[in-house]
């Protein structure tokens, strides 16, 4: 077991936990669909980055950058949505 295996395990577990959290919140109250979608996008990005860490090559690097971009865009959308709802 290497350090990269543990990093992958942590990222995939965090992505799955975020997805489960979003699904439970969506099931409790259906009004927050946009927030659930952004949390699921973050979960998908985290999971893809975690799995791409196990591979090597240009495809793995592309998946890592794509996952990081998805996380960044979803975080910005989540922040923008919350700041817009406060004012």
Beta strands, then each sheet from edge to edge (+ up, - down):
end
